[in-house]
Amino acid sequence: QVQLVESGGGSVQQGGSLRLSCVASGFTFKNFAMSWYRQVLGKERELVALITNDGKSRYGDFVRGRFTISRDNAKNTIFLEMNGLEPGDAATYYCQTQLLRPKADYWGRGTQVIVSS
């Protein structure tokens, strides 16, 4: 079965850094794009970063050059390096992928990021 397991969340001070990881299993990881989303209570889930199967990336407008998404296909893992964290970055961060045949979205359970001033 498909599984996505996030880790690396925690509590940091404003301006600090975190590195999130998502380990995937149950599908041919190297063939699919992977994404990070985030969500705070009462607000819509929003795209943080996406990386394609061939390593091209894009980011939400709020990232402003502070984050980097990467993937290690040998480890079936994606990462999100976050620098210059702000209070507005506090959220639960989710790993996501969309598979085909059948088409379906899969989500991890999330990892929480807290940013204190």
Secondary structure, DSSP 8 states (H G I E B T S, - for coil): --EEEEE--EEEETT--EEEEEEEESS-GGGS-EEEEEE-TTS--EEEEEE-TTS-EEE-GGGTT-EEEEEEGGGTEEEEEE-S--GGG-EEEEEEEEETTTTEEEE---EEEEEE-
